Amino acid sequence: MNLDLLTVFKSSGFMHITPGLAIMWLIGLTLIYLAVSKKYEPLLLLPIGFGIIMANLPLADLMHPGEGLLWKIFHYGIEWEIIPPLIFLGLGALTDFGPLLANPVLIFLGAGAQVGVYITFFAATFMGFSYQEAATIGIIGGADGPTTIFLAAKLAPHLLGVCAVAAYSYMAMVPIIQPPIMKLLTTKKERSIRMKKSRKVSRLEKLLFPIIAVFIIVLIIPASAPLMAMFMLGNLFRESNVVERLTEASKNELMNIATIFLGISVGATMSAENFLRKDAIFIFIFGLFAFAVSTASGVLLAKLFNLFRKQKINPLIGAAGVSAVPMAARVVHKVGAEADKKNYLLMFAMGPNVAGVIGTVMAAGVFLTFLK
Amino acid sequence: MGTCQCNNRPNTVDEHLLHLQSIVLNEESQVDFAIIVVVSGIGSVFVGMSLLYLAIVITSLVTTKLEKDKKGKV
């Protein structure tokens, strides 16, 4: 009897716990704590945290190729490019391009913020990361979780977990990271600039935009098609006003389901050997650097515009060019309101904010074109 | 395309710094290709955004004209 109990114990997972697995459990529990207690990106960090624990349970083999449950979700969801485009469909259904269409010049601020992505790519290449790894690290600066995951799955799957956690962590920390950079690069006078009231955008313009945009962007950067096409399809659902059920399904049920599987899949890739890398700390530092440079480049581009424009732009809205929607726009509004309480920047900042989503997808498409 | 000649990929902090040093000192360089990617990337994003900008402006002009014509007929 004693012998049988010993055999059962020896064949259990307890005998196979390693320090690496224990550290990953702690990381998973920390993410769950941050999601529940601090409400840091809970929709993603909660399933990611639990996914990490699931993937690091000894003998469970949940990530065993061809057999494990988590492997199947990851393989068919992420590697087959299903989940990130579904998330983009939902994002499209949630996005109002009105502020961008009302002030089309703000679209360039969404492009300006991508400079950080490429500078970080360059710096990471210098530090010995492969081109594919450097691109995956650089795209963190776009502050767009699904795009980071989409690119990582194609270029550097071994970095997917680290980069996704870095991207979502920094997105959660937008209110902490961005304001000091914005204040450093602007004067109080600049932060107080009031924007001219936007014109009214017609329904026809909103309806035509997703169709025109998908043609232009996908013809220029075909590799961006999976994300961009779904993004614009979701937006077309929204603006058409004739498929309310599809719009609701895209932005609610479908997006929620996709988010669950996205979070679990990301967590599942974070095995001890993938995550506890000697250079993981570099990836987090570069991610932060990318995010900071993207913020700065957006603000500086807005200031550059002001040199040539009669109607000045509040340079703070350049910081919303990173695509953390709508957090970055809210931060812009808050920092602007600190300089002038009656300055209402939120709707203006939403323009570069949604342009930032487009810009990050384009940046990822360029990386795919060159490096896949 | 310039590619890194290192046999081993750097992992530790020291190895990364040594790699950086080797690039600076020996001109062992990935820089040319990286520059092409950076310039093409930023260029493509700005060209794409410029075309989108033009498309938005043209669409706005056309729709405004259409709406004016419609109102004129009424």
Interface residues (C-beta under 8 A of the other chain):
Chain A: L100 L101 P104 V105 I107 F108 G110 A111 Q114 V115 V117 Y118 I119 F121 F122 T125 F126 M127 G128 S130 Y131 A134 A135 V201 S202 L204 E205 L208 F209 I212 A213 I216 I217 I220 I221 R277 K278 D279 I281 F282 A355 I358 G359 M362 A363 V366 F367 F370 L371
Chain B: C4 C6 R9 P10 N11 T12 V13 E15 H16 H19 L20 I23 Q30 V31 F33 A34 I35 I36 V37 V38 S40 G41 I42 S44 V45 F46 V47 G48 M49 S50 L51 L52 Y53 A55 I56 V57 T59 S60 T63 T64 L66 E67
